[in-house]
Amino acid sequence: MANVAFAVSSLSMGGIERVTTTIANGLAAQGHEVTLVNLSNRKEYFPVRTQYHLKPGWLSYNWWRVKRKLAYLSHGDTSMYTWGPWVSSQFNGGKYDFIILNPDFFIYYDIVKKLHPESKIYLWMHNNYDTYVSRYFKTKIDILEESVKQADGIICLESYSARRWRRWNTCVHVIHNPLTMDDDGAHS
């Protein structure tokens, strides 16, 4: 069985969070060793049933948030308080066959790869190609392109995006979101 880590910035209510917990919980139920790496210590909306669930401590996380807010209010700059240290602390340990990075982690690909050079790292695109290039990473397109090129693979939801990502990385997989409703329409 594989040892897999999924990285999310939080488990608040949202599509990325729902799909990630559904897939992670499903793999754990099948016997894979699954770690959910969560950068936030906020209240979780979706249940986590993986073997491991890593997240920062309440005090250290909230102290970091206060310092980040104060830096923004006093200087208009939060660059001293990026997610980088949290990514390092949460990935500083464990041994994974596969690491699946959700969008907030793409710019920290290099940190994760340095900590786990033996792992296969995939970027999970939950939106279409144009949205990432034109909106989400518009000002960081060079970092996105480098991460996509270095990743062991890209996971996307549909064929249009798959064709576009293949210009930067030939290992692209289309995996549709799982259904989370039973046949009778009840949420699972």
C-alpha positions in Angstrom: 0.0 0.0 0.0 1.1 3.6 -0.7 2.0 6.2 1.8 0.3 9.4 0.6 0.2 13.0 1.9 -2.4 15.6 0.9 -1.8 19.3 1.6 -4.5 21.8 2.2 -4.4 25.3 3.6 -7.6 24.7 5.7 -10.6 22.5 6.0 -13.2 25.2 6.0 -16.3 24.8 3.8 -15.2 24.7 0.1 -14.9 22.5 -2.9 -11.2 21.8 -2.7 -11.5 20.9 1.0 -14.5 18.6 0.3 -12.8 16.8 -2.5 -9.5 16.5 -0.7 -11.1 15.0 2.4 -13.3 12.6 0.4 -10.3 11.2 -1.6 -8.0 11.1 1.4 -10.6 9.4 3.6 -11.4 7.0 0.8 -7.7 6.0 0.3 -7.3 5.6 4.1 -10.3 3.3 4.2 -8.8 1.1 1.4 -5.7 0.6 3.6 -3.3 3.2 2.3 -1.4 5.2 4.9 -2.7 8.7 4.4 -1.5 12.0 6.0 -3.6 15.1 5.7 -1.3 18.2 6.1 -3.4 21.2 7.1 -1.7 24.6 7.4 -4.6 26.1 9.5 -5.7 25.5 13.0 -9.2 26.8 12.2 -12.4 24.9 12.9 -12.8 22.0 10.4 -16.0 21.6 8.4 -15.2 18.2 6.9 -14.4 15.1 8.9 -10.9 13.7 8.6 -10.6 9.9 8.8 -7.0 9.5 7.7 -4.3 7.8 9.8 -2.5 11.1 10.4 -3.7 14.7 10.5 -1.0 17.3 10.9 -1.8 20.9 11.7 -0.1 23.7 13.7 -0.7 24.2 17.4 -3.4 26.7 18.3 -1.2 29.2 20.1 1.7 29.3 17.6 -0.7 29.5 14.7 -2.7 32.4 16.1 0.4 34.2 17.3 1.7 34.0 13.7 -1.6 35.3 12.4 -1.4 38.3 14.9 2.1 39.2 13.8 1.1 38.9 10.1 -1.9 41.2 10.7 0.2 43.7 12.6 2.9 43.7 9.9 0.2 44.4 7.3 -1.5 47.2 9.3 1.8 48.9 10.2 3.8 48.4 6.9 1.3 47.1 4.4 3.6 44.1 3.9 3.2 40.5 5.1 6.3 39.1 3.3 8.0 38.4 6.6 5.1 36.1 7.6 4.5 33.9 4.6 3.2 30.3 4.7 6.8 29.1 4.0 7.7 28.4 7.7 4.4 26.5 8.2 4.9 24.4 5.1 8.4 23.5 6.3 7.3 22.7 9.8 4.4 20.5 8.7 6.5 18.6 6.1 9.5 18.3 8.3 9.1 14.6 9.0 7.3 11.6 7.6 8.1 9.6 4.6 5.7 9.6 1.7 5.6 7.8 -1.6 3.3 10.5 -3.0 2.6 14.1 -2.0 -0.5 15.8 -3.5 -0.3 19.6 -3.3 -3.4 21.8 -3.5 -3.2 25.2 -5.1 -2.0 27.2 -2.0 1.1 25.0 -1.9 2.2 25.4 -5.5 4.5 28.3 -4.7 6.1 26.2 -2.0 6.8 23.2 -4.2 10.6 23.7 -3.8 10.4 23.6 0.0 8.4 20.4 -0.1 10.7 18.8 -2.7 13.8 19.7 -0.6 12.3 18.1 2.5 11.1 15.0 0.5 13.3 14.5 -2.6 12.4 10.8 -2.7 8.6 11.5 -3.0 6.6 11.8 -6.2 4.9 15.2 -6.0 1.7 16.0 -7.9 0.0 19.4 -8.3 -3.8 19.1 -8.1 -5.5 21.7 -10.3 -9.1 22.2 -9.0 -9.9 24.8 -11.6 -9.3 25.3 -15.3 -5.9 26.3 -16.7 -7.0 29.8 -17.7 -8.1 30.6 -14.1 -4.7 29.7 -12.7 -2.7 31.6 -15.4 -4.9 34.6 -15.7 -6.1 35.1 -12.1 -4.7 33.1 -9.3 -1.0 33.2 -10.3 -1.1 36.2 -12.6 1.6 38.0 -10.7 3.5 34.7 -9.9 3.3 33.0 -13.3 7.0 32.2 -13.3 6.8 30.4 -10.0 3.7 28.5 -11.2 5.4 27.5 -14.4 8.6 26.3 -12.6 6.5 24.2 -10.1 4.5 22.7 -12.9 7.6 21.8 -14.9 9.3 20.2 -11.9 6.3 18.3 -10.5 6.2 14.6 -11.1 2.7 15.1 -12.5 -0.4 17.3 -12.7 -3.9 16.2 -11.8 -6.7 18.2 -13.4 -10.5 17.8 -13.8 -11.0 18.0 -17.5 -9.4 17.6 -20.9 -9.1 21.3 -21.9 -6.9 22.0 -19.0 -5.0 18.7 -19.4 -4.0 19.8 -23.0 -2.8 23.2 -21.7 -0.8 21.9 -18.8 0.9 19.3 -21.1 2.8 22.2 -22.6 4.7 22.5 -19.3 4.6 18.9 -18.0 3.9 15.8 -20.1 2.6 13.7 -17.1 -1.0 15.0 -16.8 -3.9 13.0 -15.4 -7.6 13.8 -15.7 -9.4 12.7 -12.6 -13.0 13.9 -12.2 -14.2 15.0 -8.8 -15.9 12.2 -6.8 -19.6 12.1 -6.4 -20.5 12.8 -2.8 -24.3 12.1 -3.0 -26.0 8.7 -2.7 -28.3 7.4 -5.3 -31.3 8.7 -3.4 -29.8 12.3 -3.3 -28.6 12.2 0.3 -25.2 13.7 1.0 -22.5 11.2 2.0 
